[in-house]
Amino acid sequence: MPRSVVVSLITTFAALNVVADIVPVTPVIGVTGTFFRLSWVVAPLTGLLLGPLWGGASCVLAGLAEVGFGLQSPQPFNLFTPVRMGLSAVQAGWVITGRWKTAVTVLGCLIGVWVVLPTGRETLLAVSLQGAGCVLLVAFGSRIRGYGASASWRQVAVGVAVAAYSGNVSRHLLGNLLLIVLADAPTALFVAALPVTLVEQAAFLAAAVILGTAVTRTRVRALLEVPGKSKAF
């Protein structure tokens, strides 16, 4: 694929992520003026469609644009928007291209950092969603790459679900780690937020599965594949 097309795909999806990140969904507990946004659906789908390299680059570009143009409030937490968005896309891209061991290693390392921190050790329940993500990766990881060519809607949906979920719970845990390091967030915050987080993650996952499955099954995804290491399915 010509380099100009690759650049166009990266910038187009970056623009989509910027637009999605403008739409607030629910406030982030403990960070005034910060919201969960629709990019939690679009970012992992960007990794699914473009692969880990170009999908991650597209989301990092989107995050940099948001910070650079002042679309995010000037808080230390928001300065890490490019990293958090990029992580979501890269994780989803790794899973969907068969590199699930890399994805589970990254997620496992994030959980390990959480356990090392005193606040994290007091709230191990807060990483239950991430632990479930590791279990899903181990259970389905080796089969997901083949699901994209499957005639079964169910298998395609499972592949999209595991990839999107991995991306979003990784992004969420990185955000929680930043809250501890940058804002010295208390243990009670993460315990109180867990029921809300569960509902949010379920909603983001449902939306990602519906959109991702439709795109994959209609073969739109095949038209967007970038050749090379980032190629999926």
C-alpha positions in Angstrom: 0.0 0.0 0.0 1.4 3.4 -0.9 2.8 5.5 1.9 0.4 8.3 1.1 -2.5 5.9 1.8 -1.0 4.8 5.1 -0.6 8.4 6.1 -4.2 9.1 5.1 -5.5 6.2 7.2 -3.5 7.3 10.2 -4.6 10.9 10.0 -8.2 10.0 9.3 -8.5 7.7 12.2 -6.7 10.2 14.4 -9.4 12.7 13.5 -12.1 10.2 14.3 -10.5 9.6 17.7 -10.3 13.4 18.4 -14.0 13.8 17.5 -14.9 10.8 19.7 -12.9 12.1 22.6 -14.8 15.3 22.6 -18.1 13.5 23.4 -18.3 12.9 27.2 -20.0 9.8 28.5 -19.5 9.7 32.3 -17.2 11.7 34.7 -14.0 10.0 35.9 -14.4 9.6 39.7 -11.6 11.5 41.5 -10.5 13.7 38.6 -12.6 16.9 38.4 -13.5 18.0 34.8 -12.4 14.7 33.3 -14.8 12.3 31.5 -14.9 8.8 30.0 -15.5 9.5 26.3 -16.5 7.7 23.1 -12.8 7.2 22.2 -13.0 4.2 24.6 -15.0 2.6 21.8 -13.1 4.1 18.8 -9.5 3.7 20.1 -9.5 -0.1 20.4 -11.3 -0.4 17.0 -8.5 1.7 15.5 -6.0 -0.9 16.7 -8.3 -3.7 15.4 -8.6 -2.1 11.9 -5.1 -0.7 11.4 -3.0 -3.1 13.6 -0.8 -2.3 16.6 1.7 -0.1 14.9 -0.4 2.2 12.8 -3.4 2.0 15.0 -1.3 3.0 18.0 0.4 5.8 16.0 -3.0 7.1 15.0 -4.3 7.3 18.6 -1.1 8.9 19.9 -1.4 11.5 17.1 -5.0 12.1 18.2 -4.0 12.5 21.9 -1.2 14.9 21.0 -3.6 17.0 18.9 -6.0 17.2 21.8 -3.3 18.3 24.2 -1.7 20.7 21.7 -5.0 22.4 20.7 -6.3 22.6 24.3 -9.1 20.2 23.9 -8.2 18.6 27.2 -8.2 20.5 30.4 -4.6 21.4 31.5 -4.2 18.8 34.2 -1.2 16.5 34.7 -3.5 13.5 34.2 -4.7 14.7 30.8 -1.2 15.2 29.6 -1.0 11.4 29.4 -4.0 11.2 27.0 -1.8 10.2 24.0 -0.2 7.3 26.0 -3.5 6.0 27.3 -5.2 6.2 23.9 -2.2 4.6 22.2 -2.0 1.8 24.7 -5.7 0.9 24.0 -5.1 0.7 20.3 -1.8 -1.2 20.5 -3.2 -3.8 22.9 -6.2 -4.5 20.7 -4.0 -4.6 17.7 -1.6 -7.1 19.3 -4.5 -9.4 20.2 -6.1 -9.3 16.8 -2.9 -10.0 15.0 -2.1 -13.0 17.1 0.5 -11.4 19.4 -1.7 -12.1 22.5 1.3 -13.2 24.6 2.8 -9.6 24.2 -0.6 -8.2 25.2 -1.0 -10.4 28.2 2.6 -9.5 29.3 1.9 -5.8 29.1 -1.4 -6.2 31.0 0.3 -8.4 33.6 3.1 -5.9 34.1 0.5 -3.1 34.8 -1.1 -5.4 37.3 2.3 -6.0 38.9 3.0 -2.3 39.2 -0.4 -2.0 40.9 0.4 -4.7 43.4 3.8 -3.1 44.2 2.2 0.2 45.1 0.9 0.4 48.7 -2.5 1.8 47.6 -2.8 -1.0 45.0 -2.1 -3.7 47.6 -5.0 -2.4 49.7 -7.4 -2.6 46.8 -6.6 -5.7 44.8 -10.3 -6.0 43.9 -9.8 -2.9 41.8 -7.7 -5.0 39.3 -10.3 -7.7 39.0 -11.3 -6.5 35.5 -7.7 -6.6 34.4 -7.3 -10.1 35.9 -10.3 -11.2 33.9 -8.7 -9.7 30.8 -5.6 -11.9 31.3 -7.8 -15.0 31.7 -9.6 -14.2 28.4 -6.3 -13.6 26.6 -4.9 -17.0 27.8 -8.2 -18.8 27.0 -8.8 -17.3 23.5 -5.6 -15.7 22.4 -4.2 -18.4 20.2 -7.4 -18.7 18.3 -8.4 -15.1 17.8 -6.4 -14.4 14.7 -8.3 -17.1 12.9 -11.7 -15.8 14.0 -11.6 -13.0 11.5 -11.9 -15.3 8.6 -14.6 -17.4 10.2 -18.0 -17.7 8.8 -19.4 -17.6 12.3 -20.6 -14.2 13.6 -20.1 -15.6 17.1 -16.4 -16.3 16.6 -15.8 -12.9 15.0 -17.6 -11.2 17.9 -15.5 -13.1 20.4 -12.3 -12.0 18.7 -13.4 -8.4 18.6 -14.6 -8.6 22.3 -11.3 -10.0 23.7 -9.2 -7.5 21.7 -11.3 -4.5 22.6 -11.6 -5.5 26.3 -7.9 -6.0 26.5 -7.2 -2.6 25.1 -9.7 -0.8 27.4 -8.9 -2.5 30.7 -5.2 -1.8 30.0 -6.0 1.8 29.4 -8.1 2.0 32.5 -5.4 0.5 34.8 -2.8 2.9 33.4 -5.2 5.7 34.3 -5.7 4.4 37.8 -1.9 4.1 38.3 -1.5 7.7 37.1 -4.2 8.8 39.7 -2.1 7.2 42.4 1.2 8.7 41.3 0.0 12.1 40.3 -3.0 12.7 42.6 -2.2 10.4 45.5 -5.7 8.9 45.1 -7.0 7.1 48.2 -8.0 3.5 48.5 -11.7 4.3 49.0 -11.8 6.0 45.6 -11.1 2.8 43.7 -13.4 0.7 45.8 -16.3 3.2 45.3 -15.6 3.4 41.6 -15.6 -0.3 40.9 -19.4 -0.8 40.3 -19.5 2.2 38.0 -16.4 1.0 36.2 -18.0 -2.4 35.6 -21.0 -0.8 33.9 -18.9 1.6 31.9 -16.6 -1.2 30.6 -19.6 -3.4 29.7 -21.1 -0.5 27.7 -17.9 0.3 25.9 -17.4 -3.4 25.2 -20.9 -3.9 23.8 -20.5 -0.9 21.5 -17.1 -2.0 20.3 -18.3 -5.6 19.6 -21.3 -4.3 17.6 -19.2 -1.9 15.5 -16.1 -4.1 15.2 -18.1 -7.3 14.2 -20.1 -5.4 11.6 -16.9 -3.9 10.1 -15.1 -7.2 10.0 -18.0 -9.2 8.6 -18.6 -6.7 5.8 -14.9 -6.9 4.9 -14.5 -3.2 5.3 -11.6 -4.1 7.5 -9.8 -5.9 4.7 -9.8 -2.7 2.6 -8.1 -0.8 5.5 -5.4 -3.3 6.3 -1.9 -1.9 6.3 0.7 -4.4 5.0 3.7 -5.4 7.1 3.9 -6.2 10.8 0.7 -4.3 11.6 -1.4 -6.6 9.3 -4.1 -8.4 11.0 -6.3 -11.4 10.3 
